[in-house]
Amino acid sequence: MPANSTHADYDAALPGWIDKKLLLGAPRVLSAARVIYRPYFDEKLREVRTGLGYGKPTKEQPDLKPWVPDVLRHTAISHYFRATASYGRTAEQFG
């Protein structure tokens, strides 16, 4: 499988994942290039992180912990590797 392609199972599941992500409140926008843009996604994600106790500490919330960059990506990769038990397939899928 080429590095710039996606797995057929993921392609089939994508619409369901997108619909679940709509629960964050932002509408789904599909551009002519078939790229999904999520207006206000960063703002909503910041709200979720803050609700979980992560973010930049402020006077109102001085106890916020720093968010680890790419933690969600690394978690997804770990779960994919666990599911496939293949270093090669994981490397092909995530680069």
Backbone as a ProteinNet text record, in pm:
[ID]
protein_1_A
[PRIMARY]
MPANSTHADYDAALPGWIDKKLLLGAPRVLSAARVIYRPYFDEKLREVRTGLGYGKPTKEQPDLKPWVPDVLRHTAISHYFRATASYGRTAEQFG
[TERTIARY]
84.3	0	89.5	69.9	152.1	129.9	231.9	225.8	120.2	85.7	-10.7	-153.5	-180.6	-314.9	-370.7	-498.2	-559.9	-613.1	-632.6	-681.8	-830	-872.9	-1012.1	-1110.3	-1073.6	-1161.8	-1181.2	-1074.4	-1084.6	-1173.1	-1157.1	-1240	-1387.9	-1418.6	-1557.7	-1612.2	-1527.9	-1573	-1574	-1506.8	-1490.5	-1622.2	-1725.4	-1850.2	-1907.4	-1898.3	-1946.9	-1865.2	-1733.3	-1647.9	-1679.3	-1697.7	-1727	-1857.7	-1960.4	-2088.5	-2075.9	-1992.3	-1972.8	-1900.9	-1807.4	-1734.7	-1824.8	-1934.3	-2026.4	-2088	-2076.8	-2127.9	-2056.7	-1937.4	-1866.1	-1934.7	-2028.2	-2106.5	-2068.4	-1958	-1917.1	-1970.5	-2018.1	-2069.8	-1958	-1992.6	-1894.9	-1896.2	-1778.9	-1766.3	-1670	-1713.3	-1630.5	-1595	-1466	-1423.6	-1423.2	-1400	-1393.1	-1278.9	-1176.2	-1061.4	-1087.4	-1210.4	-1250.7	-1175	-1140.3	-1075.1	-1180.2	-1182.6	-1282.5	-1227.2	-1298.7	-1263.2	-1363.1	-1315.6	-1402.6	-1396.6	-1486.6	-1487	-1501.2	-1427.2	-1430.8	-1380.9	-1321.6	-1275.9	-1168.8	-1072.4	-966.1	-1022.3	-1120.7	-1182.1	-1253.1	-1327.2	-1397.7	-1299	-1191.2	-1090.4	-1025	-999	-941.4	-1036.2	-1166.5	-1264.5	-1263.2	-1253.4	-1249.3	-1123.8	-1009.5	-883.5	-891.3	-944.2	-956	-1047	-1156.4	-1247.6	-1181.8	-1081.2	-1007.7	-890.9	-868	-760.2	-630.7	-635.6	-515.7	-529.8	-417.2	-417	-315.6	-321.1	-230.2	-287.2	-210.6	-261.3	-297.2	-406.7	-452.1	-478.2	-513.4	-546.9	-668.2	-766.1	-887.9	-864	-771.7	-742.5	-590.7	-529.5	-383	-329.5	-416.7	-370.9	-374.3	-395.2	-399.5	-262.7	-264.4	-141.7	-114.8	10.4	39.2	-8.2	-60.2	-104.8	16.8	31	144	117.5	205	182.3	176.5	85	69.5	29.8	-21.2	-56.3	-167.7	-262.6	-370.8	-319.3	-228.9	-170	-91.7	-11.2	69.6	-18.1	-127	-219.6	-283.5	-325.9	-386.8	-287.7	-163.2	-61.1	-38.6	-33.8	-14.7	-129.4	-251.7	-366.8	-366.1	-326.6	-320	-216.6	-99.9	3.6	-46	-113.3	-164.2	-265.4	-346.9	-448.8	-388.7	-282.2	-224.1	-103.6	-37	85.8	189.9	194.7	288	355.3	487.1	562.3	552	559.8	556.2	425	313.1	181.6	159.9	206.2	191	273.8	395.7	480.4	421	363.3	299.9	179.7	102.6	-19.3	10.1	109.3	130.9	261.8	345.6	467.7	581.4
-117	0	124.3	217.3	338.9	424.1	498.1	579.6	689.1	732.3	841.9	792	665.9	610.8	577.7	543.5	506.7	364.5	305	168.4	165.6	64.2	54	53.7	-10.6	-11.9	128.9	208	345.2	427.8	409	482.9	452	326.8	286.6	343.8	356.2	401.9	554.1	625.1	770.4	845.7	819.5	896	883.3	766.2	747.3	824.7	826.9	902.8	1051.3	1098.7	1240.3	1276	1193.4	1221.1	1226.1	1140	1142.5	1270.3	1316.7	1438.9	1561.9	1551.1	1663.2	1696.6	1604.1	1631.2	1748.9	1783.1	1899.1	2029.6	2025.3	2142.9	2217.1	2184.3	2255.1	2181.4	2253.4	2187.3	2126.7	2024.9	1962.4	2039	2074.3	2145.2	2066.9	2029.9	1952.7	2042.7	2068.8	2157.9	2083.4	2158.1	2097.9	1997	2016.1	1925.7	1803.5	1788.6	1677	1676	1794.3	1807.3	1852.5	1790.4	1824.4	1935.9	2046.3	2157.7	2162.5	2184.9	2188.7	2328.4	2417.8	2551.3	2542.4	2622.4	2631.9	2505.9	2413.4	2289.6	2318	2405.2	2435.5	2495.1	2582.8	2644.3	2540	2451.1	2346.2	2250.8	2215.4	2126.6	2192.6	2321.8	2394.7	2388.7	2402.8	2394.1	2255	2151.9	2014.5	1993.8	2039.8	2024.8	2095.5	2217.4	2292.9	2219.4	2163.8	2087.5	1965.2	1911.4	1794.7	1833.6	1966.7	2013.2	2043.3	2058.5	2088.5	2224.1	2293.3	2421.8	2515.2	2638.7	2740.3	2793.7	2786.6	2835.9	2984.8	3019.8	3159	3192.5	3318.4	3356.7	3279.4	3258.9	3187.9	3037.1	2982.6	2838.7	2816.8	2841.2	2830.4	2687.5	2588.1	2449.5	2370.3	2437.4	2364.9	2305.3	2181.2	2111.5	2133.4	2130.9	2149	2028.6	2056.1	1951.9	1897.7	1766.6	1704.1	1708.7	1773.8	1780.1	1640.5	1622.4	1497.7	1377.7	1399.9	1286.1	1202.5	1266.3	1190.1	1109.4	1167.2	1096	974.2	993.7	883.5	773.6	813.4	715.4	633.3	702	631.7	533.2	575	486.9	365.5	387.3	275.5	175.7	226.4	137	62.7	130.6	65.8	-46.4	-17.1	-120.4	-239.5	-210.8	-319.3	-405.5	-339.2	-411.9	-494.7	-442.6	-512.2	-597.6	-566	-635	-633.8	-523.5	-515.2	-378.3	-378	-253.2	-199.4	-288.3	-247.1	-182.4	-245	-187.7	-55.2	-46.9	78.2	188.4	157.6	256	301	206	243.1	334.6	306.1	382.5	522.4	535.5	663.3	731.5	666.7	730.3	732.7
0	0	0	-92.2	-95.5	29.8	67.4	188.3	179.6	59	46.3	24.9	53.2	39.1	176.5	180.8	307	298.4	411.7	419.2	381.7	310.2	264.4	381.3	492.5	609.4	665.5	664.7	714	622.1	490.6	395.6	417.4	444.2	466	596.3	697.7	829	842	751.4	763.6	780.9	702.1	721.5	862.8	921.2	1058.1	1159.4	1139.9	1231.1	1221.8	1099.1	1080.4	1149.7	1132.8	1196.1	1347.5	1405.1	1549.6	1591.3	1510.4	1543	1533.6	1460.9	1451.7	1587.5	1682.2	1815.9	1880.5	1830.5	1883.8	1844.3	1752.1	1720.9	1594.4	1533.1	1411.8	1289	1189.7	1070.3	987.2	910.7	821.5	690.2	641.9	515.3	428.2	309.4	217.8	100.6	82.1	-25.6	-158.5	-265.8	-399.1	-407.3	-327	-326.7	-237.9	-188.3	-103.1	30.1	78.5	207.5	307.8	422	523.5	611.6	615.8	702.8	817.4	934.5	1051.3	1111.7	1070.2	1129.5	1280.7	1348.2	1494.1	1565.1	1492.1	1555.6	1660	1627	1722.9	1851.2	1835.1	1952	2038.6	1974.9	2049.2	2115.7	2043.3	2101.2	2221.9	2213.5	2326.7	2447.5	2421.3	2530.2	2593.4	2510.9	2562.3	2645.2	2593.4	2667.2	2802.5	2802	2926.3	3023.8	2973.4	3058.1	3120.2	3051.8	3102	3191.8	3205.6	3292.8	3221.1	3088.1	3010.2	2942.7	2927	2858.4	2919.1	2875.6	2927.6	3059.2	3168.8	3297.3	3290.5	3354	3361.7	3508	3534.5	3671.7	3720.9	3630.1	3666.8	3684.3	3605.3	3609.8	3614.2	3730.6	3739.4	3739	3758.2	3771.2	3640.9	3527.5	3400.6	3367.8	3318.9	3280.9	3132.2	3090.5	2946.8	2865	2746.8	2653.6	2580.3	2572.7	2503.9	2352.7	2275.1	2130	2068.2	1974.9	1899.3	1984.2	2104.3	2189.5	2126.2	2059.2	1996.8	1878.3	1800.4	1686.3	1734	1836.3	1887.5	1948	2012.3	2068.1	1956.3	1850	1735.8	1674.6	1660.6	1602.9	1692.6	1822.5	1915.6	1906.4	1897.4	1886.1	1752.9	1645.5	1514	1516.8	1575.8	1583.5	1665.4	1775.9	1860	1783.3	1700	1623.7	1510.9	1448.9	1333.9	1369.1	1480.8	1522.2	1411.8	1337.4	1225.4	1220.6	1241.9	1228.8	1086.8	988.9	849	810.8	845.1	811.6	883.4	1007.7	1082	1017.8	977.1	910.9	777.9	702.1	577	598.9	700.8	724.6	776.6	866	933.6	896.9	823.2	776.3	872
[MASK]
+++++++++++++++++++++++++++++++++++++++++++++++++++++++++++++++++++++++++++++++++++++++++++++++

